[in-house]
């Protein structure tokens, strides 16, 4: 049995309250890892071309407010 399968089975055994607590924890955990990955991408310049494109579109009037 893989670790993933063990985790899935453990989650299936949680009570409603425990599942809610786990869901909240995992959401915060996942968001923190996502934020860290984005920070690495920003620092490495990986997103520079996307930012340049967005700024170019804005300056040329290709954008609109919602």
N, C-alpha and C positions, 0 to 999 in steps of 0.2 A: 504494500500500500504506500502510495506517495504522500508526501507532506501535505500536498494540496487536498488530497482525498481525506486525510485526517482532519484538516481544518474544516472542510465542508461538513463532515460528520459532526464535528464539535459544534459548529454553528447551528446545524439542524436540531441539536439537543437543547439549545438555549431557550429559556422562557421568554415571553414577550418583553418583559422588562430588561432582561439581560441582552436580548437582541437589539433593543433600542439603545442601550448603553454602548454595545459593540458598534452599532451603526454610527453613532455619534463619534466614537473614538476613531473608527476607520476613516470616516469622512475627513476629520482633522488631520490624521496621519497621511492620507492620500494627498490632501491639499498641500501639506508641508513639503512632501516629496516633489510634487508638481512645481511648486514655487522654487525649490532648490534647482530643479532641472532647467527651468526658464532662466534663472539667474546665471547658471553656467553658460547657457546658450547666448545670453546677452553679453556676458563678459568675453566670450570667445569671438564675438562679432557675427555669429551665425544668423542673427536676425537683422543685421544691418541693411541688407538689400530689401527686405520687406518694409522696414521703416522708411528707407529712401523712396520706395515706390509709393507708399502712403502719403508721404510729405509732398511728393511731386504731384500726385492726384489732387491733393488739397490745394496746392498753390495754383494749379491749372483750372480749378473750378469744377473738377469732376466729382466732388463730394457734396453732400447736402446734410442739413441738420434734420434730426428726427423730431 
